[in-house]
Amino acid sequence: MYVKSLSKKFIFQGVLLSALVLGHSQNASAQRNETKANDSNTPLHLLQPDYPVPYGLVKKENIVKDLNRIYAYLNNVTPTAFVDSKTGKPVTDLTKIDQNTALQKGNYRIVSYEWGVTYSSMLLASQVTGDPKFKEYADKRLQFIAESVPFFKKTSTEHADWGTAGPLRGLVDPHALDDCGAMCAAMIKATRAGTTGNFRPLIDSHIDYILNKEHKLKDGSLARNRPQPNTIWLDDLFMAVPALAQMGKLTGEKKYYDEAVKQVLQISGRMFVKDKGVYMHGWVEGMTEHPEFHWARANGWAILTKVELLDVLPANHPGRPKILELLKAQVRGLASYQSGSGFWHQLLDRNDSYLETSATAIYAYSIAKAINNGWIDGLTYAPMTLLAWNAVSTKINKEGQVEGTCVGTGMGFDPAFYYHRPISPYAAHGYGPVIMAGAEVINLLANKSFEINDSSVQLLQKK
């Protein structure tokens, strides 16, 4: 009886807290600085608005400070070592690994797809800032992984009863695009950036998985058999296409570009909602109506896929104009959903869903990248990009953690599933996108000039 009563008490308190948070969130978006001055004694148009996040021009040195803080945190909590999971003792001789060998625990898994994004972002940050420590972060961990894989592969072959490849099983023997796609793209980028690790065996294995082993529909579109048979996840564009595009750049072989373009066009044909300018999260073969939830981070993976593809796709590739038009259409759609705080909502078209960091960072990076490459109009979209970065920067805490990121998320057929996904600074999805966004906004500041004109941020046009 007491337990039941206590449980009800906690439920009531949780409901009350949720109501208070919702009320605060709604109040935070309302205008809060009503003035008592009047039009005859004060130039009211010059009064300072009560912005919920910093508004105005962005400074490179502040972005660099943010990136350095994230780097310091991640470098400290992502060790590169193996241990015996039973004794906790270090395992340094990889010829003696056994079924108890595990990666030393840090705050994040250094072999996940989220960390594939983080490695790519560190390479970009190093290129943009000129600071080698970012590249060294990626190089050290990618080389550690590549040098370890042959030992685990050999051991798993000799001792099948131990399970496949221990802590590196997803890379050695992938069973899903999440296991290998983003890591493969990072390894190719590292190879192109001059990293000396021998990544080619893993790269070839992962590309083979994407091309020949991942489940596909009859027309070749990437698919999964969950949560329903023959389901397309929007996320899978990013889990496959950037790796294929990078392979095209690495080898010069057109077939990889062709497959990358095919996947974007076929999946977009089913899932891009033209009147909204954004994508649905899932599409299920055999359904006449699909669960149309416009999840922010999946839309982030979609736009990131397009800019990653356009970045290396040859100018004369016949699919390039269609990819470019899709990019422009999605940027227009996303612009219409950006909140007044600079963030985007967890469900893009539902303003009562929470504001989410990782998606906002992906959009900031992708739109900045598109402006920097001349794919979209900077005059129109650059100010909103700076606003997005200003928003994201408020979620980098003093320890260097990224807050406000939705945890890993499957596919739902009801709104509550998306509305109430937890957020956490330990959700690894936030780190790569925030580093990428900061780095690309630095490029934007180098390429464009901005001014405050009549209190608003404007791109300064050349006369």
N, C-alpha and C positions, 0 to 999 in steps of 0.2 A: 504493500500500500504506500509506504514512504517513498519507494523508488519511483512508483507511478506519479506521485505528487511532485517529486523533485523533477522528474522528466517534464511534466506539464509546465513547471515553473521556468525551466530553461527554454522550452519552446516559446512561452509567452515573452521572455526576455529577448529571445532572438527575433521574434516578430516586431517587438517594440524597437529594437536596435535597427532593424531593416527599415522601419518606417522613418526613424530619425535620420538615417543615412540618405534615404530617398528624398526626404524633405530638404536636407542640407544640399543635396545635389541639385534639386530643382531651384533652390534659392541661389545657389552659386551661379546659375546661368541667368539669373534675373539682374536687371539694372539696380545698383545699390548706392549710387552716389547722386541722388537727386539734389539739385542745388537750390539755395534760397535766393541767389542772385537773380537779377532780371535783365532783360535784353537792352535796357537803356543804360545800365551802369557797368555791364560786363560783356566782353566778346564771348558769348556762350559757346561758340563753335571751337574755341581754344581750350575749354575745360578738359581736364584729363579724365578719360573713361576709366571705369573700374574693371580692368581686364582680369580674367581669372588666371591667365598665364602671362609671362612677360610678352610685351608687344613692342615691335620696333626692329631696328637693324641688328643683325647678328654679327658677332666678332669672331674671327678665326681663332684668336688666342683662347677664347672661352670654350670653343669646340675642342681644341687640342687638350685643354685641361680636363674636359669631360672624358675624352678618349683615354687619356693617361690614367685617370682614376679607374675606369673600367678595366684597362689592361692590368693595373697593379692588383686589383681584386682577383681577376681570372687567373693570372699567373701564379697566384698564391694558393688557389683552391682547385687546380687541375693538375695534379702530379702525374709524372710519367714513370711509373714503376709497377712491378708485379709483386704480390705478396702471397704467402700461403694463407688461405682464408680461414684455416683452423687455428694456426699458431700466431698469425699476424706478422711472421718474420719475412724479411725481404727475399725475393727470388731473383737472383742476379744471373744465374747460370741457366739459360733457356734450354739447354740440353737435358735438364733435370725437371722440367715442368711435369705436373701430374694433374689429376682431376680436381685438385684443391687450389690450383694456381688461379689467381684473380687479379684484376687491376686494383692498384691501391686506391682506396675510396677517397674521392674529393667531393666537391659539391655538385659536379656535373659529369656525365658520361662522355669521355673524349672521343668515342667512336660512333656517336649518334648522328643522325642527319642534321640535327640542330647545330652540332659542332662542326659539321661540314660547312654550314653557312658561316659559322664563326671563323673558321680557318680562312675562307675566302675573304671575309671582311677584314681580317688582320693583314692579309696580303695587300688589300686595297689601301688600308690605313697607312701602311708603310710606304707605299708608292706615293700617296698624296702628301703625307707629312714629311717624308724624307727620313723618318726615324726608323732605324733597322730593328728595333726591339719588337715591333709588331710582326714583322716577317719572321723573326727568329722564334717567336711564340709558335707560329704555324709550322715552321720548318722542324722544330724540335719534336713536336708531337706527331706530325705526319711521318717523319723518319723513324721515330720510335715504333710506330704502328707497322710501317712497312718492313722494318728489320725483324719484327717479332712474328709476323704472319707465317713465314715458312716453318718455324718451329711448331706452332700450333697446328698447322696444316698436316705436318708430318705425324705429330702425336695423335691427332684425331683419326688418321688413316690406320695407324698401328694399334690404336686402342679404341675401337668403335664403341665399346660399351661405356666409355667415358662421356660420350656426347660430342657433338661436332664443335671442335675448335675453341672450346672454352669461352673466355671473355671476348674473343674476336670473331665469334661464330657468324655474325651478320656480314662481316666483310669477307670471310673465307668462303662461306656457303650461304649466300643471300637467299631469302625466301620472300622478300617483298622489296619494293622500290625504296621504302624507308631505310632499308639496311645499307644501301650502297649508292644511291643516285647522287646525293649532295656531297658525300665523301669523295666519290669519283670525280665530280666536277672540281672540287678543291684540289685534289691531287694533280689533275691536269693543269690547273692554274699555277700550282706550285712548280710543276715541271717547266712550264713556259716562263716562269719568273726566275728560273735558274737554281732551284732547290736540287741538291745532289742526291736525294733519296731515290732508290730504285722502285718507282711506283708502277711501272708499266705492267707487271704481271697482274696486279690488282685492277688497274684501269681496264685491261683487256677482258678480265673476268667479269667486271661489272657491266661493261658495255654489252658483252654477250648476254648477260642476264636481262638487261633492259630490252634488247632486240629480240631475243629468242626464247626467254623462259618466263617472263612476266605474263600473267593472264591478260588476254586481249579479247575484244569482241570480234565478230566475223570480219569487220572492215579494218581490223588492226588497231583500233583505239584501245589505249591502256585502260584496264578495268580491274576490279577486285570482286571477290565473291562474298563480301560482307559490306554492310549489314544485310544485304539482299543479293541474290545471284546476279552477276553481270551488272555491277554498280560502278559508275564512273565517279571518282572523287576528283574534284577540281584540284586538290593538293598535288595530285600525281603529275600534273603538268610540270611542276617544279622538281619533283622527285626523279624526273627522267630527262626532260628536254635540255636543261643547261649542260648536263653531262654529254649528251649527244652533240650539242652545238660546239662544246669545247673539244670534243673528239674530232669534229670536222676541222676545227682550227689547227689542232695538233697534227693531224695527218694530211690535211688538204683534200680528203676524200668527200666528194659531193653527197654520197649516200647518207652520211650522218646528218648533214643539213636537210636533206630531203625528208628524212624520217622525223626530224625535229619540227619542221614546218607542217608536215602532215598531222602530227599529233595536236599541235596548237589549233589548226584550222578545223579538224574533225571534232575535237572536244568543244571548241568554242561554238561550232555550229549547233551543238545540242544544248549548251549551257549558258551562253551569253544572252542576257535578256536585253534586247535592244532598246526598249522603251525606258528602261531604268539605267542602262549604261553600265551594269555590273553583272556578275555571274551568280547563278545558284550554286550551292555547295555540292549537291549530288544529283545524279541522273541515273535512273534504274531502267534497264531494258525490260520491256513488257508492260510498263506502266503508261497509261495515257496521260496522267497528270503527275508531275514530279514534285517532291517536297521543296518548295521554293524559298529556302532560307539563305539570305545573302550574307554569309558569315565573313567577317572582315578579314581574318588572316588568310583564309583560302583565297579571297580576292587578291590579297597581297601576294600570295604565291603565283597567282595568274599574271599579275602585272610584272612581277619580278622576272618571271619566265620570259616574257616578251622583250624586256630590255636586255636580259642576258643573251637572248637569241639574236636580237638586232645588233648587239655589240660586236658579234663575230660573223654574222651572216654576210656573205659576199654581196656587194652592191648590185650585181647583175643576177642574183638568184631570182627566179620567176615568182617565188612566194613572198618576197620581201614587201612589195606594196600592200598585200593583204594583211600581213603581220603589222605593218605600220598603221594601217587604218584601224585595226582592232585596238592597238595601243591608244590611238587618239580617242577612240570612242570610249574606252574605259577611263581614261583620264578625265574626259568631260563628265562621265557619270560619277566618278569619285568626287570631283570638285563640287558637285551638287549636294553631296552628303557630308562634307566636312562640317564639324560643329564649330560654334563660335569660340570654343576654347582651343581650337587647332587640332584636337583629336578627332578620330572617327569612332563610331559606336561599334560594339561587338556585333550586332546585326545592323548593317549599314543603314537600312531604311526604317529602323525602329528607334526613335530618339529616347525611348525610356529604357533601352538596354545600355549597359555601362560603357564608358569610354575606355578604349583598349590601346595599350602601348605598342605591342609588336607590329600590329597592322599599320598603325600610324607611322612607325619608323620605316616600314617597307615602302609605304606610299611616298614618304619624304625622299627616300633614296631614289626610287624609280622615277618620280617626276623630276627631281633634280637631274638625274642622269639623262632623261629625255630632253630636258632643256639644254643641257651642256652639249649634247650631240646634235642639236638643231632639229629634233624630231617633232617637237611641239613648240608653241609660242611662249617664250619666256615672259613677255609683257603680261600675258594673261595669267600664267600659272606660277611664276617665281614668288610673288608675295605670299601665296598660300603655302608654298613649300617652306619658306622661312618661318611662317606661323606654325607649321607642323613640327619643325625642328625645335622651336621654342617650347612647344608643348612637351615633346619627348624629353628635352633636357631637364624638365622639372621632375622626371621620374628616375633620374640617376641620383641615387642617394650618396651620402658622404663616404660610405664604404666602397662605392663603385658598383653597387648592385642596381639592376634595372627593375623597377617596380611596375605594377599594373599590367603584367602580361598574363594572358589567359593560358592555363595549363594545356597540355595535350588534349586534343578533342577529336572524337570520332564524328560520325554523321548522325544527325537527329532528324526526326520527322515531326517534331513539335517544338514550339518556341521556348518552353521552359528549359529544355536541354541546353540551349545556347545562352539564355539569359543568366543562368545560375552556375555556369562553369566557374570554378575557383580561379583566382589570380594569385601569383606568387613570384617573389624575386628569384625563386629557384626554378621557375619555368624557363628552360634553356632557350626557348624560342625567341626571347627578347634580345639577346646579346649580339648576335651577328647582325640583325637588322639595324640596331641602334648604332653600332660601329660603322656599318656601311652608310647609314644616313648622314652621320657626322662627317665622314670622309668626303662624300659626294657634295654635301653642302659647302664644304671648304672649296671644292672645285668650282661650285656655282659662284661663290664670292670672288674667286680669282677671275672668272670669265665675265661676270656681270657687275655693274655698279648699281647701288641702291641709294635712295634718298627718302626722307620724310617730306611729303608734299601735302600740305593742308591736313596734317596729323596722320596721314595714312602712308603705309610702306608702298613705295613705287619703284619699279625698275627704271633706272635712269637711261633714257634713250640717247643714242649718239646723234648729235646735230650736224 
